[in-house]
Structures are given as structure tokens and as C-alpha cells.
Amino acid sequence: MTNRRPQVLWITPQPPDLISGGGSIRQAHFLTALTRHADVDLLVGGSQPLTDDTLRDACRSVTEHIVPPDFGGGPIGSRIGHLRSALGPEGPREVFVDRKAAQRLAADLAERDAAQTYDAVVVQHAAFCRLLPARRRGRWICELDRLASIDMRQLREITTTPHTRWLHAREEQAARRLERWIVASYDAVIGVSKEDLAELPGHQIVIPNGVDTTAFAPSPLPDAPRVVMTGYLGTLPNITGAVWLCREILPAIRREVPDVCIDLVGGAPSAEVRTLGDLPGVTVHADVPEIAPYLRAARVAVVPLVMGSGTRLKALEAFAAGRPVVGTSIGLIGLGVVNGVSTIVADEPADFACGVVALLRDAQRSETLVANAAQIAAAHDWNALADRYVDAVLGG
């Protein structure tokens, strides 16, 4: 009798790869680990195709349903999208996916169900959660690497326009209803932090984000006053964080360290982020193939996020690379940091600027933070986390 390998279907609107945003990197590591233990069929629906050939080869099959966004860009398209998410049944715009993609995936799943029995189906993000069939075979697992309800609440709290605050409040309510439905309907829910999952009822599985401690190896701190922010620069949390850093914090840093340079490094920077490159001392590095060289060139890494759920790969990568970190409470949540021991935590622009200036000037303090943060990075190595992830998917 032969040993049958488990059969797994992986459904995602966000193609996994190792160079895009945090969610794509997380998927790439865990999907790769899963392919070593199971036959995995990858099903991608949305506007972006899979570009990672190594992952394509590792999967038994890859099927892509690529469609353009359902609503246009610009102010009118954005307003329509917000209204539809606030008033409609789909949930918040943050988890809204083109109907054509969802319809194609539903038809694809119906065909697969007739011919293939999966031991586990992993649905990435809330976007395709409604694909859960009324009658199902195997375990269905939904992964929430972020909670849109938290994102919308934070966005509402920093928004001053009354009608926009109302829209965000409605989106927050819709997201909370959707998240509670997921918890009640799926066999298992995986999240990245206990802080996020504490917002949901019942018991879920926490598997945090990780870091490649080999790719982000420590190196000596340079003398040049370079500050780096990394991340996918097209998402709202990173856009607002970059704007806050460059327009509200940087002037105070420059008064103390006039030759300071800010490097904004990451994929798909928005027009607003690209504009920041016009400011003195700010450089935008778009769609770079590797993040590690920019961390090695930096004296200080920053995580200046004022909104967003989940945990930050950018912080873990800085820890592993041996760079002292200044971040907000939101930017460093869920990582077990201690203010003044492993990082500097600051939520006000003046305090944030003081933290950066202190680390630019004080090498001994920087080295102390780096040594303590290295322990956090070691505890978040992708390889160890991947074993837990495979057990969660296949172990039941």
C-alpha cells in the first residue's frame, strides 16, 4: 500500500512571492513549506498574476483568473467603492474583490469539487471567504493576516471629515460582521497576533509573521546618518506612515541632524509617496529586487505606522539585520518589544524624532537595542514558524 500525500488547495487574491508586501512574503514561505509535505494546487484570482517561477514549479498546479478591478480609480471610483462597501453586503472595501474574479473562482471550485477531494483548503484573507461551500469535504481554513475592522477603526479615528468618518464607521461594522461569520463558519482561522485575534470570539490559531535570518544577517552600523523605512509603499498604512514620517517628523530630525537622509524602500509606491522624494533628504527607491542592502546602509530603521493591523515584517527584518528601530505602538504591536530595551516606541512626532536623533548619535545605545532585538528575530525565523503552519493545515 502506498502512502498518499495530502491534497491541498490554496486560494488567494494576492500572489505569493518573496519581494512584494508582507502578505505575499508570508504566503511564499508557508506555501513553499507546505509543498514539501503535500500536493498543492494554487488558485489565484484578482488583478496580478503569479511571477515567482520557483513557487510555480513547487506547486502541483497553478490556475490564474486575472481580471481588471471592478471599479475605476480616481475620486469618483474611490467614492463609489466606499459607498458600495459601506452599504452593500460584500464587506469593507479593504476586503472587496472583483465580482468577476469571485464568479470565476466559484465556477472553478465547482468543477474541482466534482473531480477532486482536498484534505484541506486554505483561503488567504477575507476577500474570498464567501467561496466556502454549504457542503464541503476536507477542512476549510481561512487566514487573516490582518483584520479590516481594526484598519477601518484606526482610519476612522484619524479622519477629520464627518462624512468620511461615517463611511469608515460603516466599513468597520461590515468588516466586523464578516470576520465573525468567518470564525463561525470555517473549520479553523489563522491569524498573525493574539492582539488581532482577541477582537474575535472563540479560539483561533496564532502563527506570527517571520523573517529570513539568513538573508537579513547583521552587519556593523555605518556612520552616515541614514534612516530607512521599508515596506510595500502602495498600501494605505504604509502611505500614511511615510507621509507622517517625512512631513511631520523629518523636519524636527533635520534641525538636530541637518545631513540626515531618509530612504523609502519598497514596491509600488503610490503617487503620494513618490512626491515625498521631492523633499530635501528624502529618496524613494521603488520596486527594488532586495531590501537587505538598504538596511545595511542605514543607521536607524523606522516603523512609523499610525494605522494597520497584523505584525510588521519590516521590523523583524531590521531586527535580524542588526539595525536599531524606532516605531509606533501600532507599528510594533504583537512582536513582544519593550520600549527602551529592544526598540524605542514613540507615538508623537516630537518623541519619534527625539528617538531617531538619539540613535543616530549614540552608538552604544543602538548596539544595546540591536542585541536585545536579535532575540526577537531569532524567535521569528520562518523555518520554525513554517513547521507550525504545516501542522495547523495538515494536522487538524
Secondary structure, DSSP 8 states (H G I E B T S, - for coil): ------EEEEEESS---SSS-HHHHHHHHHHHHHHTTSEEEEEEEES-----HHHHHHSSEEEEEE---SS--HHHHHHHHHHHHHHSSS--GGG---HHHHHHHHHHHHHHHHH---SEEEEESSTTGGG--SS--SEEEEEESS-HHHHHHHHHHH---HHHHHHHHHHHHHHHHHHHHHHHHSSEEEES-HHHHTTSSS--EE----B-TTTT------SS-EEEEES-TTSHHHHHHHHHIIIIIHHHHHHH-TT-EEEEEESS--HHHHHHTTSTTEEEEES-S-SHHHHHH-SEEEE--SS--S--HHHHHHHHTT--EEE-HHHHTTS---BTTTBEE--SHHHHHHHHHHHHH-HHHHHHHHHHHHHHHHHTBHHHHHHHHHHHHH--
